[in-house]
Amino acid sequence: MPSRHTGGTVYFAANYLFKSHDRGDSWKTISPDVTRNLNRNQLPMRGSVPPRDALGPARRHGGVRQHQCGQ
């Protein structure tokens, strides 16, 4: 996100907040880790935590886990 106040300054957020003074050529970390270390597999959805097989049986193809929905 470009700064409204300082030309050439850009901000980017991921698990840290980054700032660049040279339009993104170099970046400086300006915040601590902003993640909350939550396990996404334990977060409730619509009031409950879904079981691991909620999307159907999983198969591995080349190290990638793929789901077969509705079969």
C-alpha positions as a Python dict, from the first residue, in 0.01 Angstrom:
ca = {
    (1, 'M'): (0, 0, 0),
    (2, 'P'): (155, 332, -98),
    (3, 'S'): (188, 598, 167),
    (4, 'R'): (-44, 895, 127),
    (5, 'H'): (206, 1119, 304),
    (6, 'T'): (553, 1018, 182),
    (7, 'G'): (636, 970, -185),
    (8, 'G'): (816, 644, -265),
    (9, 'T'): (716, 482, 65),
    (10, 'V'): (530, 152, 40),
    (11, 'Y'): (391, -77, 312),
    (12, 'F'): (328, -451, 289),
    (13, 'A'): (176, -682, 550),
    (14, 'A'): (223, -1055, 591),
    (15, 'N'): (322, -1213, 921),
    (16, 'Y'): (521, -891, 977),
    (17, 'L'): (463, -533, 864),
    (18, 'F'): (724, -420, 612),
    (19, 'K'): (815, -72, 491),
    (20, 'S'): (1009, 39, 186),
    (21, 'H'): (1142, 392, 125),
    (22, 'D'): (1250, 315, -234),
    (23, 'R'): (927, 190, -398),
    (24, 'G'): (990, -172, -299),
    (25, 'D'): (1354, -217, -397),
    (26, 'S'): (1446, -287, -33),
    (27, 'W'): (1232, -365, 272),
    (28, 'K'): (1262, -315, 647),
    (29, 'T'): (1059, -509, 905),
    (30, 'I'): (882, -252, 1125),
    (31, 'S'): (669, -474, 1352),
    (32, 'P'): (695, -789, 1560),
    (33, 'D'): (533, -1111, 1436),
    (34, 'V'): (163, -1027, 1409),
    (35, 'T'): (36, -1384, 1379),
    (36, 'R'): (-146, -1534, 1674),
    (37, 'N'): (-3, -1889, 1644),
    (38, 'L'): (-350, -2036, 1594),
    (39, 'N'): (-386, -2386, 1454),
    (40, 'R'): (-622, -2339, 1160),
    (41, 'N'): (-737, -2702, 1192),
    (42, 'Q'): (-878, -2624, 1536),
    (43, 'L'): (-1068, -2304, 1450),
    (44, 'P'): (-1447, -2328, 1467),
    (45, 'M'): (-1649, -2283, 1152),
    (46, 'R'): (-2019, -2207, 1191),
    (47, 'G'): (-2001, -2287, 1561),
    (48, 'S'): (-1804, -2614, 1563),
    (49, 'V'): (-1468, -2757, 1462),
    (50, 'P'): (-1516, -2976, 1153),
    (51, 'P'): (-1365, -3327, 1151),
    (52, 'R'): (-1046, -3378, 952),
    (53, 'D'): (-1231, -3585, 690),
    (54, 'A'): (-1510, -3329, 639),
    (55, 'L'): (-1415, -3289, 272),
    (56, 'G'): (-1410, -3663, 207),
    (57, 'P'): (-1120, -3908, 181),
    (58, 'A'): (-782, -3757, 106),
    (59, 'R'): (-526, -3899, -133),
    (60, 'R'): (-165, -3798, -179),
    (61, 'H'): (-31, -3723, -527),
    (62, 'G'): (334, -3624, -545),
    (63, 'G'): (338, -3503, -182),
    (64, 'V'): (23, -3290, -234),
    (65, 'R'): (-288, -3385, -44),
    (66, 'Q'): (-595, -3383, -267),
    (67, 'H'): (-957, -3431, -167),
    (68, 'Q'): (-1229, -3613, -357),
    (69, 'C'): (-1552, -3429, -274),
    (70, 'G'): (-1884, -3602, -322),
    (71, 'Q'): (-1740, -3940, -419),
}
